[in-house]
């Protein structure tokens, strides 16, 4: 068999055709378009993120608009006399506290008081068997009668001896001796009288007498027991409750101030009840200690109270305040009007055009309600008392009224979400639903609009201002 040799062309592999030009261009255009879309989206996201947004979102979704005034409440400073107090802590102490003990030994045959009873000075609290002491008294009386009889006989003898001596019928020595016997017998009679007084006093001690007026405590000894003068427990403790004393302490830095005030006259002291607010009694400062306690750095003072209603009890811890002076015609503002910043205390003063300006003030003293201003304000100013959340220096304000006082929520309210998912209540442009107390109250995403309802401190209010809250209206001062 014969084979034909293959040629070089037959041994070459088949030629692979390359893709066309337009196909390559199309693929590149698609890739470029996708890249441009991605870059454009990223650029839009970045641009949107850096755009300034008003608090709480856009105006159409219930957020606050930057061009609207901030709703606030305002008050006008007033002048009044302000008392200056120094606060301290003390304890109630009885003016007199007596442990009633027996002064003689014997059997307790009667107890004439009830535990917790008010007793008066001189009342018989108990009685000890007086038989023995009565016998001693009778014996002393009889001894005196015997000595008095002897004295009378000796005086008669003295008179006879003196007559005999005068007529020289008797000796003068006998008369002088009889005179000495009479003097001795007179001294013996006086000793008998002293013994009678002693026996009478001892007999009186068998009745246990109240040494002062006060309230009896718990009975320490029961009837029928043998009671002794050496007993440490005694019969009962009597405590004087009216009047009563309070001993309290003040820092040593107030010594000069207290002494200067005490030199002008009696100082009033108030005692607070358990709530720390109600004054239960008012008394007078009676004494100042003569030295400072080195362990605590405090000075002890003592005040006296009538305690007419028995609201103060010995051993009770109380809060007291001492009135040292009165600031006459001082400028007073609500405490809420005083704000604190890095540079100190300041207040927002509403000027012309209802523009709030931060003004530094100096506060002399303040409490929960009022603050005394030493400098920085006058009675013609208007200060902001409520609505500081969105307030800044130079902001325009909308002065409201406090006729709608805020009420505390006793329980959390049920919150509903609006269809737009922003957590606000339904309505467009921030308008409240029908039946709400205020029109135009906006809600932000965190449901903060209800917390200060009625104070004019709504955040992000975009609707029309409620009636009676127009700009430039008069400010209503707080009581």
Buried (B, 14 or more C-beta within 10 A) or exposed (E): EEEEEEEEEEEEEEEEEEEEEEEEEEEEEEEEEEEEEEEEEEEEEEEEEEEEEBBBBEBEBBBBBEEBBBBBBBBBBBEEEBEBBBEBEBBBBBBBBBEBBBEBBBBBBBBBBEEEEBBEEEBBBBBBBBEBBBEBBEEBBEBBEEBBEBBEEBBEBBEEBBEBBEEEEBEEEBBEEBBEBBEEBBEBBEBBBEBBEEBBEBBBBBBBBBEBBBBBBEBBBEEEEEBEEEBEEBBBBBBBBBBBBBBBBBEBEBBEBBEEBBEEEEBBBBBBEEEEEEEBBEBEBBEBEEEBEEEEEBBBBBBBBEBEEEBBEBEBEBBBBBBBBEBEEBBBBBBBBBBEEEEEBBBBBBEEEBBBEBBEBEBBEBEEEBBBBEEBBEEEBBBBBBBBBBBEEEBBBBBBBBEBEBEEEEEEEEEEEBEEEBBBBEBEEBBBEEEEEBBBBBBBBEEBBEEBBBBBBBBBBBBEBBEEBEEEBEBBBBE
